[in-house]
Amino acid sequence: MSASEKAIVLSKIKYRDNDLIVNCYTQHRGLSSYLIRGAFKSKRSGSIAYYQLLSQIEIVETYKPNQSLHYIKEVKSSFIYNTLHTNVIKSSIVLFLSEVLANVLKEEEQNNLLFDYLETALQWLDSEPNYANFHLLFLLKLTKYLGFYPDTDHVETGVFNLQSGYFESSKTHIYAVSAENNTLLKELLGMNFDALNTVKLQAEQRQAFLYMLMQYYELHLGYFRKPKSLQIFNQVFR
């Protein structure tokens, strides 16, 4: 069965000598994997440049429900990035976030709200010159679609507990966050990307909050593992 589908590239791996396996998050079927035969020697499925990490593409696919790998007959860009793959810092963000997304997106089912969020957020990052804290808000907002967005009851006076996902009256649990991370979390909750330029952080603050978010993901997604690119990402993003 052939169908047109919008997709975001999450990961890719060379297979044999000339083939490519690409994992994508698609608009209508969630996570989907494709085998692209002759990707490194043939233009039948388009240039391998279409399959850069987090690229937004439109494909004509051959899909068979009982197979784990599907096929791409045609491909084109659905949105052409201007800076995401050419700016060194943004490329580091792409590498890091693509690893996170490949780790956490497991469902093979439609989720239009999540797809729209990914599509819109990445387009914002591509166009925005002030993006130092983008990954923090992106990961925080992503938890809404994964099912463990922080409960905002008692947000004004409470201390956030990473394990419960609630703001509690006092810092009595080992998973209660630091005062500095607690303040930043309250500032980011409900914030739009356009307001990120009002958040001023030192590199150490940014790194501490990111590690807190990674712990939050680990506690709520049993299969989550810290990205291998995390250490390199923090070195680049100082």
GROMACS elastic network, one bead per residue, 0.5 to 0.9 nm:
[ bonds ]
;  ai    aj funct       b0    kb
    1    61     6  0.79745   500
    1    62     6  0.54886   500
    1    63     6  0.54915   500
    1    64     6  0.66401   500
    2    60     6  0.65306   500
    2    61     6  0.54043   500
    2    63     6  0.63343   500
    2    73     6  0.85024   500
    3    59     6  0.81218   500
    3    60     6  0.54654   500
    3    61     6  0.55450   500
    3    62     6  0.68442   500
    3    63     6  0.76422   500
    4    58     6  0.70827   500
    4    59     6  0.56424   500
    4    61     6  0.63882   500
    5    26     6  0.67827   500
    5    27     6  0.66839   500
    5    28     6  0.71627   500
    5    29     6  0.89222   500
    5    57     6  0.84556   500
    5    58     6  0.57019   500
    5    59     6  0.53253   500
    5    60     6  0.63153   500
    5    61     6  0.72007   500
    6    25     6  0.85986   500
    6    26     6  0.57558   500
    6    27     6  0.55383   500
    6    28     6  0.79596   500
    6    56     6  0.74280   500
    6    57     6  0.58549   500
    6    59     6  0.62990   500
    6    60     6  0.89114   500
    6    78     6  0.73534   500
    7    24     6  0.59335   500
    7    25     6  0.54891   500
    7    27     6  0.60995   500
    7    28     6  0.89225   500
    7    30     6  0.88456   500
    7    32     6  0.89877   500
    7    55     6  0.82036   500
    7    56     6  0.59325   500
    7    57     6  0.53674   500
    7    58     6  0.61424   500
    7    59     6  0.74290   500
    7    78     6  0.86078   500
    7   115     6  0.85230   500
    8    23     6  0.86416   500
    8    24     6  0.53477   500
    8    25     6  0.51943   500
    8    26     6  0.63734   500
    8    27     6  0.85276   500
    8    51     6  0.88651   500
    8    53     6  0.81537   500
    8    54     6  0.54683   500
    8    55     6  0.55910   500
    8    57     6  0.62867   500
    8    58     6  0.87757   500
    8   115     6  0.84287   500
    8   118     6  0.82827   500
    8   119     6  0.77107   500
    9    12     6  0.78153   500
    9    22     6  0.70612   500
    9    23     6  0.61788   500
    9    25     6  0.65396   500
    9    26     6  0.87072   500
    9    50     6  0.88804   500
    9    51     6  0.62466   500
    9    52     6  0.68937   500
    9    53     6  0.54271   500
    9    55     6  0.53961   500
    9    56     6  0.67754   500
    9    57     6  0.78185   500
    9    98     6  0.81535   500
   10    22     6  0.76354   500
   10    23     6  0.55730   500
   10    24     6  0.51839   500
   10    25     6  0.67743   500
   10    51     6  0.89682   500
   10    52     6  0.86684   500
   10    53     6  0.58000   500
   10    54     6  0.56499   500
   10    55     6  0.82502   500
   10    97     6  0.89110   500
   10    98     6  0.53209   500
   10    99     6  0.73535   500
   10   101     6  0.66841   500
   10   102     6  0.55208   500
   11    21     6  0.84163   500
   11    22     6  0.59069   500
   11    23     6  0.52230   500
   11    24     6  0.70914   500
   11    51     6  0.84603   500
   11    52     6  0.82436   500
   11    53     6  0.61352   500
   11    54     6  0.80353   500
   11    98     6  0.68840   500
   11    99     6  0.75134   500
   11   102     6  0.66522   500
   12    20     6  0.68570   500
   12    21     6  0.55776   500
   12    23     6  0.61361   500
   12    24     6  0.88290   500
   12    51     6  0.75166   500
   12    52     6  0.81480   500
   12    53     6  0.77349   500
   13    19     6  0.87555   500
   13    20     6  0.58370   500
   13    21     6  0.53537   500
   13    22     6  0.66251   500
   13    23     6  0.88216   500
   14    17     6  0.74806   500
   14    18     6  0.73337   500
   14    19     6  0.60305   500
   14    21     6  0.63468   500
   14    22     6  0.88055   500
   15    18     6  0.68075   500
   15    20     6  0.51637   500
   15    21     6  0.63633   500
   15    35     6  0.85551   500
   15    37     6  0.88989   500
   16    19     6  0.59896   500
   16    20     6  0.81007   500
   17    20     6  0.89047   500
   17    38     6  0.84022   500
   17    40     6  0.81782   500
   18    36     6  0.88940   500
   18    37     6  0.69113   500
   18    39     6  0.58422   500
   18    41     6  0.64863   500
   18    42     6  0.87514   500
   19    35     6  0.71249   500
   19    36     6  0.56588   500
   19    39     6  0.52283   500
   19    40     6  0.66367   500
   19    41     6  0.87480   500
   20    34     6  0.80793   500
   20    35     6  0.58975   500
   20    36     6  0.50979   500
   20    37     6  0.65710   500
   20    38     6  0.76502   500
   20    39     6  0.60221   500
   20    40     6  0.79379   500
   20    48     6  0.86439   500
   21    33     6  0.69408   500
   21    34     6  0.55842   500
   21    36     6  0.62163   500
   21    37     6  0.86788   500
   21    69     6  0.83448   500
   22    32     6  0.84704   500
   22    33     6  0.56553   500
   22    34     6  0.52140   500
   22    35     6  0.66094   500
   22    36     6  0.76372   500
   22    51     6  0.74123   500
   23    31     6  0.72041   500
   23    32     6  0.58961   500
   23    34     6  0.64403   500
   23   102     6  0.79660   500
   24    30     6  0.80143   500
   24    31     6  0.58375   500
   24    32     6  0.53894   500
   24    33     6  0.61238   500
   24    34     6  0.79802   500
   24    54     6  0.86494   500
   24   102     6  0.85570   500
   25    28     6  0.89720   500
   25    29     6  0.78467   500
   25    30     6  0.51806   500
   25    32     6  0.62353   500
   25    33     6  0.86994   500
   25   102     6  0.88037   500
   25   105     6  0.78340   500
   25   108     6  0.88071   500
   25   115     6  0.75334   500
   26    29     6  0.56268   500
   26    31     6  0.61189   500
   26    32     6  0.67409   500
   26   109     6  0.89807   500
   26   110     6  0.78830   500
   26   111     6  0.88688   500
   26   115     6  0.72596   500
   27    30     6  0.62265   500
   27   110     6  0.65007   500
   27   111     6  0.70451   500
   27   112     6  0.61457   500
   27   114     6  0.87775   500
   27   115     6  0.57989   500
   27   116     6  0.81521   500
   28   109     6  0.70763   500
   28   111     6  0.70965   500
   28   112     6  0.71943   500
   28   115     6  0.88351   500
   29    32     6  0.71048   500
   29   107     6  0.84808   500
   29   108     6  0.56227   500
   29   111     6  0.77106   500
   30   105     6  0.81744   500
   30   106     6  0.80969   500
   30   107     6  0.60056   500
   30   110     6  0.50659   500
   30   111     6  0.65335   500
   30   112     6  0.88054   500
   30   115     6  0.81821   500
   31   105     6  0.68666   500
   31   106     6  0.63294   500
   31   107     6  0.59157   500
   31   109     6  0.72077   500
   31   110     6  0.87490   500
   32    68     6  0.79600   500
   32    69     6  0.76778   500
   32    70     6  0.77768   500
   32   108     6  0.68050   500
   33    68     6  0.68189   500
   33    69     6  0.52395   500
   33    70     6  0.61927   500
   33    71     6  0.83847   500
   34    61     6  0.86823   500
   34    68     6  0.83208   500
   34    69     6  0.50584   500
   34    71     6  0.52233   500
   34    72     6  0.67759   500
   35    69     6  0.59851   500
   35    70     6  0.60864   500
   35    71     6  0.55395   500
   35    72     6  0.75153   500
   36    39     6  0.57447   500
   36    45     6  0.71102   500
   36    70     6  0.86576   500
   36    71     6  0.63576   500
   36    72     6  0.65662   500
   36    73     6  0.88724   500
   37    40     6  0.84154   500
   37    42     6  0.81942   500
   37    44     6  0.88829   500
   37    45     6  0.82474   500
   37    71     6  0.85105   500
   38    41     6  0.53354   500
   38    42     6  0.52150   500
   38    43     6  0.81057   500
   38    44     6  0.81332   500
   38    45     6  0.84868   500
   39    42     6  0.55824   500
   39    43     6  0.70666   500
   39    44     6  0.79784   500
   39    45     6  0.70136   500
   39    46     6  0.77907   500
   39    47     6  0.72809   500
   39    48     6  0.62739   500
   40    43     6  0.82779   500
   40    47     6  0.81685   500
   40    48     6  0.70601   500
   42    45     6  0.74010   500
   42    46     6  0.77754   500
   42    47     6  0.80961   500
   43    47     6  0.58981   500
   43    48     6  0.85903   500
   44    47     6  0.83516   500
   44    73     6  0.75808   500
   44    74     6  0.76290   500
   45    48     6  0.83250   500
   45    72     6  0.65009   500
   45    73     6  0.59077   500
   45    74     6  0.54409   500
   45    75     6  0.62342   500
   46    49     6  0.81179   500
   46    50     6  0.71431   500
   46    74     6  0.70938   500
   46    75     6  0.61499   500
   46    76     6  0.76286   500
   47    50     6  0.59104   500
   47    51     6  0.80187   500
   47    75     6  0.88534   500
   48    51     6  0.54338   500
   48    52     6  0.74466   500
   49    52     6  0.57181   500
   49    55     6  0.89814   500
   50    53     6  0.89819   500
   50    55     6  0.67662   500
   50    56     6  0.82917   500
   50    57     6  0.71178   500
   50    75     6  0.76088   500
   50    76     6  0.71340   500
   50    77     6  0.68078   500
   51    54     6  0.80150   500
   51    55     6  0.62658   500
   51    56     6  0.86364   500
   51    57     6  0.81659   500
   52    55     6  0.55091   500
   52    85     6  0.80499   500
   53    56     6  0.89993   500
   53    85     6  0.85204   500
   53    94     6  0.67882   500
   53    95     6  0.70159   500
   53    98     6  0.64864   500
   54    94     6  0.67668   500
   54    95     6  0.85634   500
   54    97     6  0.85781   500
   54    98     6  0.63751   500
   54   122     6  0.80455   500
   55    77     6  0.77645   500
   55    78     6  0.87292   500
   55    79     6  0.79183   500
   55    80     6  0.80287   500
   55    81     6  0.78847   500
   56    76     6  0.88843   500
   56    77     6  0.60848   500
   56    78     6  0.55903   500
   56    79     6  0.56354   500
   56    80     6  0.74931   500
   56    81     6  0.85726   500
   56   119     6  0.73989   500
   57    75     6  0.67880   500
   57    76     6  0.56911   500
   57    79     6  0.68924   500
   57    80     6  0.87656   500
   58    74     6  0.82901   500
   58    75     6  0.57659   500
   58    76     6  0.53978   500
   58    77     6  0.58966   500
   58    78     6  0.53493   500
   58    79     6  0.88815   500
   59    72     6  0.65075   500
   59    73     6  0.73454   500
   59    74     6  0.54937   500
   59    76     6  0.65119   500
   59    77     6  0.85739   500
   60    71     6  0.86543   500
   60    72     6  0.59342   500
   60    73     6  0.54619   500
   60    75     6  0.64848   500
   61    70     6  0.71872   500
   61    71     6  0.55808   500
   61    73     6  0.56170   500
   61    74     6  0.71775   500
   61    75     6  0.87210   500
   62    70     6  0.60007   500
   62    71     6  0.50257   500
   62    72     6  0.61658   500
   62    73     6  0.69182   500
   63    66     6  0.89968   500
   63    67     6  0.80442   500
   63    69     6  0.83540   500
   63    70     6  0.53275   500
   63    71     6  0.67813   500
   63    72     6  0.87389   500
   64    67     6  0.56356   500
   64    68     6  0.83928   500
   64    69     6  0.84136   500
   64    70     6  0.67560   500
   65    68     6  0.79821   500
   65    70     6  0.89710   500
   67    70     6  0.68691   500
   72    75     6  0.70898   500
   76    79     6  0.89879   500
   77    80     6  0.60896   500
   79   123     6  0.81002   500
   81    84     6  0.58668   500
   81    85     6  0.73844   500
   81   123     6  0.74560   500
   81   126     6  0.61395   500
   81   127     6  0.82874   500
   82    85     6  0.76917   500
   82    86     6  0.76402   500
   82   126     6  0.64337   500
   82   127     6  0.74415   500
   83    86     6  0.51466   500
   83    87     6  0.54023   500
   83    88     6  0.89939   500
   83    90     6  0.73602   500
   83    91     6  0.84445   500
   83   125     6  0.86942   500
   83   126     6  0.55067   500
   83   127     6  0.73587   500
   84    87     6  0.60448   500
   84    88     6  0.84417   500
   84    89     6  0.87304   500
   84    90     6  0.54035   500
   84    91     6  0.57994   500
   84    93     6  0.86721   500
   84    94     6  0.72624   500
   84   122     6  0.84370   500
   84   123     6  0.88909   500
   84   125     6  0.74900   500
   84   126     6  0.52371   500
   84   127     6  0.86037   500
   85    88     6  0.76090   500
   85    90     6  0.70173   500
   85    91     6  0.52248   500
   85    94     6  0.78941   500
   85   126     6  0.89429   500
   86    89     6  0.88376   500
   86    90     6  0.77091   500
   86    91     6  0.67305   500
   87    90     6  0.53011   500
   87    91     6  0.59369   500
   87    92     6  0.86497   500
   88    91     6  0.50805   500
   88    92     6  0.63682   500
   88    93     6  0.88804   500
   88   236     6  0.89322   500
   89    92     6  0.50917   500
   89    93     6  0.64829   500
   89    94     6  0.87625   500
   89   233     6  0.89512   500
   89   236     6  0.71348   500
   89   237     6  0.69881   500
   90    94     6  0.61990   500
   90    95     6  0.86714   500
   90   125     6  0.80247   500
   90   126     6  0.80225   500
   90   131     6  0.84391   500
   91    95     6  0.62082   500
   91    96     6  0.86493   500
   92    95     6  0.51129   500
   92    96     6  0.62335   500
   92    97     6  0.85760   500
   92   229     6  0.87849   500
   92   232     6  0.85966   500
   92   233     6  0.61622   500
   92   236     6  0.74244   500
   92   237     6  0.81212   500
   93    96     6  0.51756   500
   93    97     6  0.59569   500
   93    98     6  0.82971   500
   93   134     6  0.87721   500
   93   135     6  0.70680   500
   93   233     6  0.73306   500
   93   237     6  0.87259   500
   94    97     6  0.52654   500
   94    98     6  0.58073   500
   94    99     6  0.84501   500
   95    98     6  0.53759   500
   95    99     6  0.63864   500
   95   100     6  0.88844   500
   95   229     6  0.73697   500
   95   233     6  0.84114   500
   96    99     6  0.53236   500
   96   100     6  0.64598   500
   96   101     6  0.88156   500
   96   135     6  0.89791   500
   96   227     6  0.71171   500
   96   228     6  0.84460   500
   96   229     6  0.58015   500
   96   230     6  0.66463   500
   96   233     6  0.67569   500
   97   101     6  0.60366   500
   97   102     6  0.84482   500
   97   135     6  0.75482   500
   97   138     6  0.89718   500
   97   139     6  0.84440   500
   97   227     6  0.88855   500
   98   101     6  0.50702   500
   98   102     6  0.59811   500
   98   103     6  0.84404   500
   99   102     6  0.51816   500
   99   103     6  0.61954   500
   99   104     6  0.88141   500
   99   227     6  0.61942   500
   99   228     6  0.81049   500
   99   229     6  0.77253   500
  100   103     6  0.50741   500
  100   104     6  0.62635   500
  100   105     6  0.85264   500
  100   139     6  0.89279   500
  100   224     6  0.85991   500
  100   225     6  0.86819   500
  100   226     6  0.80330   500
  100   227     6  0.63501   500
  101   104     6  0.52019   500
  101   105     6  0.56870   500
  102   105     6  0.58063   500
  102   106     6  0.79130   500
  103   106     6  0.75801   500
  103   223     6  0.81021   500
  103   224     6  0.64439   500
  103   225     6  0.75804   500
  103   227     6  0.83266   500
  104   146     6  0.81846   500
  104   217     6  0.89494   500
  104   221     6  0.78322   500
  104   223     6  0.80651   500
  104   224     6  0.66654   500
  105   108     6  0.87757   500
  105   146     6  0.84037   500
  107   110     6  0.82855   500
  110   114     6  0.89765   500
  110   115     6  0.86504   500
  111   114     6  0.55268   500
  111   115     6  0.63193   500
  111   116     6  0.86967   500
  111   145     6  0.89140   500
  112   115     6  0.50791   500
  112   116     6  0.59836   500
  112   117     6  0.84461   500
  113   116     6  0.51971   500
  113   117     6  0.61300   500
  113   118     6  0.87626   500
  113   145     6  0.78547   500
  114   117     6  0.50150   500
  114   118     6  0.62801   500
  114   119     6  0.85892   500
  114   142     6  0.81188   500
  114   145     6  0.60726   500
  114   146     6  0.88452   500
  115   118     6  0.52594   500
  115   119     6  0.61182   500
  115   120     6  0.85737   500
  116   119     6  0.50889   500
  116   120     6  0.59800   500
  116   121     6  0.83656   500
  117   120     6  0.53182   500
  117   121     6  0.59186   500
  117   122     6  0.84547   500
  117   142     6  0.83139   500
  118   121     6  0.53002   500
  118   122     6  0.60960   500
  118   123     6  0.85401   500
  118   138     6  0.89035   500
  118   142     6  0.86274   500
  119   122     6  0.55545   500
  119   123     6  0.63464   500
  119   124     6  0.88069   500
  120   123     6  0.51668   500
  120   124     6  0.62168   500
  120   125     6  0.87714   500
  121   124     6  0.50614   500
  121   125     6  0.63254   500
  121   126     6  0.87279   500
  121   138     6  0.74668   500
  121   193     6  0.79876   500
  122   125     6  0.50486   500
  122   126     6  0.62149   500
  122   127     6  0.88136   500
  123   126     6  0.50586   500
  123   127     6  0.64446   500
  123   128     6  0.86758   500
  124   127     6  0.53547   500
  124   128     6  0.60116   500
  124   193     6  0.78732   500
  124   194     6  0.86609   500
  125   128     6  0.52480   500
  125   129     6  0.80807   500
  125   130     6  0.86750   500
  125   131     6  0.67144   500
  125   134     6  0.73584   500
  125   193     6  0.89354   500
  126   129     6  0.82963   500
  128   131     6  0.63541   500
  130   133     6  0.84022   500
  130   134     6  0.85938   500
  130   196     6  0.81610   500
  130   197     6  0.65120   500
  131   134     6  0.51041   500
  131   135     6  0.82187   500
  131   196     6  0.76619   500
  131   197     6  0.77128   500
  132   135     6  0.77585   500
  132   136     6  0.88830   500
  132   196     6  0.86201   500
  132   197     6  0.85241   500
  132   201     6  0.87347   500
  132   206     6  0.88368   500
  132   237     6  0.81385   500
  133   136     6  0.55011   500
  133   137     6  0.67757   500
  133   138     6  0.87196   500
  133   196     6  0.68741   500
  133   197     6  0.83091   500
  133   199     6  0.77235   500
  133   200     6  0.86420   500
  133   201     6  0.81254   500
  133   206     6  0.73641   500
  134   137     6  0.54923   500
  134   138     6  0.59512   500
  134   139     6  0.86066   500
  134   193     6  0.73376   500
  134   196     6  0.73339   500
  135   139     6  0.60236   500
  135   140     6  0.84473   500
  135   210     6  0.83756   500
  136   139     6  0.54359   500
  136   140     6  0.62252   500
  136   141     6  0.86729   500
  136   188     6  0.86607   500
  136   206     6  0.78936   500
  136   209     6  0.75781   500
  136   210     6  0.63578   500
  136   213     6  0.79509   500
  137   141     6  0.59830   500
  137   142     6  0.83539   500
  137   188     6  0.66602   500
  137   189     6  0.83941   500
  137   191     6  0.80399   500
  137   192     6  0.84333   500
  137   193     6  0.74015   500
  137   196     6  0.82356   500
  138   141     6  0.52971   500
  138   142     6  0.60492   500
  138   143     6  0.89620   500
  138   193     6  0.83872   500
  139   143     6  0.66703   500
  139   210     6  0.88286   500
  139   213     6  0.75192   500
  140   143     6  0.56213   500
  140   144     6  0.76610   500
  140   149     6  0.73389   500
  140   150     6  0.86702   500
  140   185     6  0.88143   500
  140   188     6  0.81909   500
  140   189     6  0.79718   500
  140   213     6  0.74061   500
  141   144     6  0.56246   500
  141   145     6  0.76526   500
  141   149     6  0.73325   500
  141   189     6  0.82569   500
  141   190     6  0.85554   500
  142   145     6  0.55184   500
  142   146     6  0.65065   500
  142   147     6  0.88822   500
  142   149     6  0.79273   500
  143   147     6  0.59865   500
  143   148     6  0.52929   500
  143   150     6  0.80802   500
  143   217     6  0.82013   500
  144   147     6  0.54262   500
  144   148     6  0.60053   500
  144   150     6  0.81221   500
  145   148     6  0.78830   500
  145   149     6  0.78622   500
  146   149     6  0.77200   500
  147   220     6  0.89127   500
  148   151     6  0.83034   500
  148   165     6  0.70255   500
  148   217     6  0.87194   500
  148   220     6  0.70203   500
  149   152     6  0.88899   500
  149   165     6  0.73459   500
  150   160     6  0.83199   500
  150   162     6  0.86383   500
  150   164     6  0.88127   500
  150   165     6  0.50465   500
  150   166     6  0.61563   500
  150   167     6  0.80571   500
  150   189     6  0.83661   500
  151   154     6  0.85315   500
  151   155     6  0.80486   500
  151   165     6  0.60905   500
  151   166     6  0.51320   500
  151   167     6  0.70134   500
  152   155     6  0.50581   500
  152   156     6  0.85512   500
  152   166     6  0.70962   500
  152   167     6  0.69137   500
  152   186     6  0.88431   500
  152   189     6  0.82824   500
  153   156     6  0.82439   500
  153   158     6  0.85345   500
  153   166     6  0.73730   500
  153   167     6  0.67284   500
  153   168     6  0.89470   500
  154   157     6  0.58292   500
  154   158     6  0.54182   500
  154   159     6  0.86500   500
  154   166     6  0.82566   500
  154   167     6  0.58123   500
  154   168     6  0.71100   500
  154   169     6  0.77918   500
  155   158     6  0.53416   500
  155   159     6  0.76781   500
  155   160     6  0.80559   500
  155   166     6  0.84390   500
  155   167     6  0.57648   500
  155   168     6  0.83754   500
  155   186     6  0.69184   500
  156   159     6  0.89014   500
  156   167     6  0.87175   500
  156   186     6  0.78071   500
  157   167     6  0.80588   500
  157   168     6  0.82165   500
  157   169     6  0.69453   500
  157   170     6  0.89510   500
  158   166     6  0.84553   500
  158   170     6  0.66568   500
  158   171     6  0.85212   500
  158   182     6  0.87551   500
  159   166     6  0.81449   500
  159   168     6  0.51289   500
  159   169     6  0.63016   500
  159   170     6  0.60524   500
  159   171     6  0.60541   500
  159   176     6  0.65432   500
  159   177     6  0.69851   500
  159   178     6  0.84527   500
  159   179     6  0.78854   500
  159   182     6  0.64284   500
  160   164     6  0.85112   500
  160   165     6  0.69566   500
  160   166     6  0.57912   500
  160   168     6  0.61292   500
  160   169     6  0.89188   500
  160   170     6  0.89918   500
  160   171     6  0.81945   500
  160   175     6  0.82780   500
  160   176     6  0.56709   500
  160   177     6  0.59210   500
  160   178     6  0.87360   500
  160   182     6  0.63350   500
  160   185     6  0.84935   500
  161   164     6  0.56190   500
  161   165     6  0.56133   500
  161   166     6  0.56465   500
  161   167     6  0.60773   500
  161   168     6  0.67939   500
  161   171     6  0.82179   500
  161   173     6  0.72296   500
  161   174     6  0.83876   500
  161   175     6  0.54098   500
  161   177     6  0.64004   500
  162   165     6  0.52612   500
  162   166     6  0.75350   500
  162   175     6  0.52986   500
  162   176     6  0.62489   500
  162   177     6  0.70470   500
  162   212     6  0.83288   500
  162   213     6  0.87370   500
  162   215     6  0.77384   500
  162   216     6  0.55084   500
  162   219     6  0.74649   500
  162   220     6  0.88009   500
  163   166     6  0.82051   500
  163   175     6  0.60486   500
  163   176     6  0.82130   500
  163   216     6  0.71465   500
  163   219     6  0.61464   500
  163   220     6  0.74553   500
  164   167     6  0.85042   500
  164   175     6  0.86013   500
  165   216     6  0.84378   500
  165   220     6  0.89438   500
  167   170     6  0.87224   500
  167   176     6  0.89349   500
  168   171     6  0.73671   500
  168   172     6  0.87427   500
  168   176     6  0.85874   500
  169   172     6  0.87704   500
  170   173     6  0.84881   500
  170   176     6  0.86385   500
  171   174     6  0.82795   500
  171   175     6  0.87587   500
  171   176     6  0.56943   500
  171   177     6  0.79631   500
  171   178     6  0.88463   500
  172   175     6  0.85944   500
  172   176     6  0.70169   500
  173   176     6  0.53093   500
  173   177     6  0.89813   500
  174   177     6  0.83197   500
  176   182     6  0.87875   500
  177   180     6  0.82029   500
  177   181     6  0.62447   500
  177   182     6  0.60061   500
  177   212     6  0.77439   500
  178   181     6  0.52871   500
  178   182     6  0.59680   500
  178   183     6  0.86290   500
  179   183     6  0.62130   500
  179   184     6  0.87249   500
  180   183     6  0.52640   500
  180   184     6  0.63803   500
  180   185     6  0.86433   500
  180   205     6  0.80307   500
  180   209     6  0.87006   500
  181   184     6  0.50913   500
  181   185     6  0.59653   500
  181   186     6  0.85875   500
  181   205     6  0.79950   500
  181   208     6  0.75752   500
  181   209     6  0.58712   500
  181   212     6  0.78740   500
  182   185     6  0.51397   500
  182   186     6  0.63258   500
  182   187     6  0.87155   500
  183   186     6  0.53091   500
  183   187     6  0.63704   500
  183   188     6  0.88930   500
  184   188     6  0.62335   500
  184   189     6  0.86754   500
  184   199     6  0.86894   500
  184   209     6  0.80188   500
  185   188     6  0.51889   500
  185   189     6  0.61296   500
  185   209     6  0.83571   500
  186   189     6  0.53675   500
  186   190     6  0.85573   500
  187   190     6  0.80321   500
  187   191     6  0.73761   500
  187   199     6  0.82639   500
  188   191     6  0.52068   500
  188   192     6  0.83564   500
  188   196     6  0.83763   500
  188   199     6  0.85228   500
  189   192     6  0.88959   500
  191   194     6  0.82559   500
  191   195     6  0.65692   500
  191   196     6  0.75798   500
  192   195     6  0.55740   500
  192   196     6  0.70972   500
  193   196     6  0.53384   500
  193   197     6  0.84178   500
  194   197     6  0.71932   500
  195   198     6  0.58807   500
  195   199     6  0.78432   500
  196   199     6  0.55214   500
  196   200     6  0.86505   500
  197   200     6  0.73647   500
  201   204     6  0.80415   500
  201   205     6  0.59710   500
  201   206     6  0.61690   500
  202   205     6  0.52912   500
  202   206     6  0.63091   500
  202   207     6  0.86845   500
  202   238     6  0.85174   500
  203   206     6  0.51054   500
  203   207     6  0.61077   500
  203   208     6  0.86022   500
  203   234     6  0.86293   500
  203   237     6  0.75424   500
  203   238     6  0.53150   500
  204   207     6  0.51043   500
  204   208     6  0.60935   500
  204   209     6  0.86310   500
  204   238     6  0.81411   500
  205   208     6  0.51536   500
  205   209     6  0.62267   500
  205   210     6  0.85965   500
  206   209     6  0.53212   500
  206   210     6  0.62229   500
  206   211     6  0.87836   500
  206   238     6  0.89995   500
  207   210     6  0.50754   500
  207   211     6  0.62646   500
  207   212     6  0.86323   500
  207   234     6  0.67741   500
  207   237     6  0.88681   500
  207   238     6  0.87247   500
  208   211     6  0.52441   500
  208   212     6  0.62901   500
  208   213     6  0.87804   500
  209   213     6  0.62697   500
  209   214     6  0.87130   500
  210   213     6  0.50258   500
  210   214     6  0.62645   500
  210   215     6  0.86980   500
  211   215     6  0.62797   500
  211   216     6  0.86140   500
  212   215     6  0.51303   500
  212   216     6  0.62273   500
  212   217     6  0.87609   500
  213   217     6  0.62548   500
  213   218     6  0.86323   500
  214   217     6  0.51137   500
  214   218     6  0.62494   500
  214   219     6  0.87299   500
  214   224     6  0.88490   500
  214   225     6  0.84251   500
  214   226     6  0.65161   500
  214   227     6  0.89028   500
  215   219     6  0.61996   500
  215   220     6  0.87399   500
  215   226     6  0.83606   500
  216   219     6  0.52414   500
  216   220     6  0.64071   500
  216   221     6  0.85257   500
  217   220     6  0.53211   500
  217   221     6  0.57248   500
  217   222     6  0.84175   500
  217   224     6  0.66606   500
  217   225     6  0.84957   500
  217   226     6  0.88215   500
  218   221     6  0.53525   500
  218   222     6  0.61889   500
  218   223     6  0.75123   500
  218   224     6  0.52996   500
  218   225     6  0.66211   500
  218   226     6  0.78005   500
  219   222     6  0.66232   500
  219   224     6  0.84354   500
  220   223     6  0.89709   500
  220   224     6  0.83965   500
  221   224     6  0.53843   500
  221   225     6  0.88981   500
  222   225     6  0.85198   500
  224   227     6  0.88455   500
  225   228     6  0.86255   500
  226   229     6  0.85168   500
  226   230     6  0.71606   500
  227   230     6  0.53688   500
  227   231     6  0.84729   500
  228   231     6  0.71635   500
  228   232     6  0.82328   500
  229   232     6  0.54070   500
  229   233     6  0.58586   500
  229   234     6  0.86284   500
  230   233     6  0.50029   500
  230   234     6  0.62130   500
  230   235     6  0.87246   500
  231   234     6  0.52672   500
  231   235     6  0.64212   500
  231   236     6  0.88424   500
  232   235     6  0.50922   500
  232   236     6  0.62715   500
  232   237     6  0.85218   500
  233   236     6  0.52203   500
  233   237     6  0.59765   500
  233   238     6  0.88585   500
  234   238     6  0.64361   500
  235   238     6  0.58860   500
